[in-house]
Amino acid sequence: MTTSCDHPEGASVPEPATVPATEPTERVESPYAVLRWLVLATFVVILNETIMVNAIPRLMVELDVTARSAQWLSTAFMLTMAVVIPVTGWFLQRVTTRQAFTTAMVVFLVGTALAALAPVFWVLIVGRVVQAAGTAVMLPLLMTTLMTIVPEHDRGRVMGNVTLAISVAPALGPAVSGVILQFASWRWLFVLVLPVALAVTVLALRHLTDVGETREARLDVPSVLLAALGFGTLVYGLSRIGAEAASSLPAPAVVGVGLAVVGLFVWRQLSLQRRESPLLDLRVLAHRTYAVGVTVQSVSFLAMMGAMILLPLYLQDLRGLSPLQTGLLVAPGGIAMGLLGPRVGKVFDRLGARVLVVPGSVGVVAGLLLLSQVGATTSYVFVLGAHVLLMVSLAALFTPVFTLSLGALPGHLYSHGSSLLGTSQQVSAAIGTAVAVTVLSSRTTALAGGGSTPDEAFLGGLQWAFGAAGLIAVTVVGLALLLPSRVPGAGPGMHDEAPAGETAPA
């Protein structure tokens, strides 16, 4: 019998015999392997969202720009993502996973090369915008793929690893840039990223497989234009509050115009929902858990990005630390956030969300308020502890919020839910950056006009800006109490319409 079995299966048996566990394991884990490559690529591209933070003081000198202008290197990146991400909901329906990945990475590589070679400031801004356009495709691609292939009982653990790309990458950006700037020009922030991104692209394409099926979908051009004009005008107006240019249109008026155009965008989407496919299906907000989760995530990211802009300014401009020293000081917070991501996911799978999001939201407020107390001689241990507390608390928030929010949606809304999550995150980050710089600038100017020394005025502005971020974050505590511990699978109201967990393959 042994001989006869060897003969008829001669073509197939030797392979399993030679590789007894590798091939079956490879096939079982192939969907998760897809996620690993997407997470790696997303980490690389999102790292660039905040990699310019430490370079701003040097760029202000080398390219002769003001702090308000230089902050657009981060704001323009985030704003571009906010404008492009809604379009990706349509784009991902029309192309395969490999096509979407290739498009995103090629665009990102082009933008990175352009930024590295930028001769003047406005070319650098253009390079950042092109980078962001590629990055914008990766976020919803990653989230939609995860929700499609990962069963509900395992989503917390997997989402904890995904948090590395979504949240930890921007948190580590200042640390990475600090190390690079200590030894090289700001151009090397892009030169070093190029080969890494290229290698990830080539290797990923050798292993990446397509997930899901494509279908026809019409792009609503008016919606794209309204989104770009509305969000762009809104963030620009916020960044101009407190500016000294009296000849320009008053900043509150610009903000009002931006809000009006965003309102038109929302009206357009609601109108399209009744007769055809909208660019961004706002029916996702009819699911209460998703709506609350998006708000929690948005406000948290707003506060985080504000703090990430302010801390390097405090450490370098006021305390005189080098970019390397600044990077090393903020690195432990980002590392702690990354290490906790998978563990937070496991706790979520086992115990639910409330044991994480409630203390996490309180920790965010506490961390920001502690940072608002920094002075000219504050111990660096104090600054480090406050920053680590902030990052750890955000780690406890992000994984449960992402998982609950998307898990509350039916399967056909995953791509729109991912797009809206990404859009709100980037708009919030851009607003957080603009608000932080605005409060800092306004308070510094007021104190300087009252007779304070430049250092005293700048410190007072920093304290107010950190305090403002902390007050905004207080709303997260109340919202966290509204989130359920688990995705409601058979609860009352809207949640029992089509639980997302039932659509994922087991």
Secondary structure, 3 states (H helix, E strand, C coil): CHHHHHCCCCCCCHHHHHCCCHHHHHHHCHHHHHHHHHHHHHHHHHHCCCCCHHHHHHHHHHCCCCHHHHCHHHHHHHHHHHHHHHHHHHHHHHCCHHHHHHHHHHHHHHHHHHHHCCCCHHHHHHHHHHHHHHHHHHHHHHHHHHHHHCCHHHHHHHHHHHHHHHHHHHHHHHHHHHHHHHHCCCCHHHHCHHHHHHHHHHHHHHHCCCCCCCCCCCCCHHHHHHHHHHHHHHHHHHHHCCCCCCCCCCHHHHHHHHHHHHHHHHHHHHHHHHHCCCCCCHHHHHCHHHHHHHHHHHHHHHHHHHHHHHHHHHHHHHCCCCHHHHHHHHHHHHHHHHHHHHHHHHHHHHHCCHHHHHHHHHHHHHHHHHHCCCCCCCCHHHHHHHHHHHHHHHHHHHHHHHHHHHHCCCHHHHHHHHHHHHHHHHHHHHHHHHHHHHHHHHHHHHHHHCCCCHHHHHHHHHHHHHHHHHHHHHHHHHHHCCCCCCCCCCCCHHHHCCCHHHHCCC
